[in-house]
Amino acid sequence: MHTDQPQNIAPEALPEVITRFLNSHRADDTATALSAFHPDATVTDDGKTHRGAPTIETWLTHSASEYTYTIELTRAQRIDTDRYVATHHLEGNFPGGVVDLHYRFTLSDGLIEGLRIEP
């Protein structure tokens, strides 16, 4: 039976490629973060879609430097074998100062094919 109902999982149960991206992005390690993506992947963040490795690399470089904030992984969910959600709590000097963001991952062939970040 196929269901789109998310199942809560322990954060350490997220696939390695998601953990690699999250940890390297948090550490401002752009090369390692980029290695988690398919060359033709898409990232949608703040209403803008970034398509392909060069554009995602630019997004990675700028998204980490725009604001100062703390980030904490507060929840992980599995939707199916290729779709996961990692919820992060952020506090910082961005508009509003506090937000919970849902990182919605779609995987393919062991890499991130799509990432949508939204409240």
N, C-alpha and C positions, 0 to 999 in steps of 0.2 A: 504494500500500500504506500502510495506517495503522499506526503504531507508537506505543506509549507509552514507548519507550526514549528517555530524555533524550539530547540531543546537546550536547556542550560547545560553547559559543560564547564569543567575547571579550566581556567586560563592556560594552564600548562598542557591541556589537551588540544589546543589549537594546532593546526598543521605547522610544521617547521617553517615553511615559506612565509606564513603570516607572522610567526614569532620573529623570524629573521628581519622582515620588513619593519615591524613595530620597534624592535630593539635598536636597529641601525638608524631608523628615522629619528628616534628619540635621542640618539647619540650623535646626530648630525653626520653620519657616515653615509653620504650620498651614494657612493659606488656600491656599497653592500645593499643598501635599500633598493637601488635600481636593479640589482641582480635578481631580485625577487619577482620582477615583472616580465611578462612576455614582451618581445620587442614592439608589438602592435597593441599593447594594452591601453585601456582608458582609465583615467582617474577623474572623477567629478567631485569638486570641492568648492564650497562657497559659490555655488551656482555656475561654475565654469568647468568645462570638460577639457581635459588635456589628453591628447591621443598620440601614442608612439613614444619610444624611449627618449628622444631628444627633448620633447615637450615635457614629459614627466620628470626628466632630470632638472629642467628649469624650475618646475613646480616644487620639487623636493628642496632645491637650493633656496628658493624664496619663501616657502611656507614656514620653514623653521626660523627664519631671521626677521620676519615681519613684526612679531610680538614676543614678549617674554611671558612665559606661563609654566605652570606645573601641570603634569599630566599623570593620571593614575588609571590603569586598567581596572574597571570595576565589575565587568560582566563579560562572559563569552557565551556564544550560542552557536549551535550547529543547525542549519536549516536542512541540508542534505549533504551528500558527499563532496559537493563542489561549492557550497555556499555557507559562509560563516559571518557572524556579526561580533565585533569586539567593541564594547562600549567603554569610552574613556571620559573621565571627569577632568575638566580643565579649569584652572583659575589663573587669571593673569591680567595684563594691561590691555586686552582687546575690548572692543565695545561690549558692554554687558558684564564683563569681568568673570563670569562663571557660566559654564555650559557643559552639558553631557552630549558628547558626539558619538554617533553610531558609525563605525567603519564597516561597511557592507562589502565583503569580499566575494568575488567569483573566481574560482580556480579552474585551470585547464592545464593538463600535462605537467602538473607539479609546480606551476607558476601562477602568479596573479594575472588574471586576464582582465578583471575589472575591479575597481574600488570606487565606492560612492560614500562620501563622508557627509553626514547631515545630522542635525539635532534630532 
